[in-house]
């Protein structure tokens, strides 16, 4: 790590010490807040059992991550662009 920074993330009433790169502190803090928000969202549905809340928060955040990954999948476009490029190159060679 170029510029290490020691921080503590508070998740579900427990403090987790981490050493991160200073440039990443903001994203870690935002992630901490997001986890708290999602845990709070499920608190009204599942009560106060922290294992249930954290499990549902993990599922919720994993689903969001997978949906974003699928949404940003550019491989179908890349394949089509490669196909069109090959066709265009073939056409230009004929001329």
C-alpha positions, -999 to +999 in steps of 0.1 A: +000+000+000+014+034-010-004+055+016-020+032+043-047+045+066-062+028+096-099+031+099-127+015+118-160+005+101-190+001+124-213-026+112-241-041+133-228-027+165-193-040+160-162-021+150-139-036+123-104-022+121-090-021+085-059-008+069-067+007+035-052+031+010-060+067+019-075+073-015-102+046-008-114+060+025-145+077+010-157+046-008-153+025+024-173+051+044-200+051+018-201+013+019-204+014+057-234+038+054-250+016+027-248-015+048-264+003+077-292+015+055-300-019+041-298-035+076-322-008+088-345-016+058-348-052+068-351-045+105-389-038+102-394-071+083-372-095+102-370-081+137-337-075+155-319-108+150-286-094+137-277-127+118-310-124+099-305-087+092-270-092+080-279-122+059-307-103+041-285-072+037-258-095+021-284-109-003-298-075-011-264-060-019-252-091-038-283-089-060-277-052-067-241-060-076-251-088-100-278-066-116-253-038-122-227-062-135-253-077-160-265-042-169-229-032-177-220-063-197-207-050-230-197-084-245-227-086-268-218-052-282-181-060-285-189-092-305-212-073-328-186-045-333-159-070-341-182-087-366-191-054-383-154-044-383-145-076-401-173-071-427-162-035-432-125-045-436-135-072-461-156-048-481-128-022-482-103-048-494-125-056-523-126-020-535 
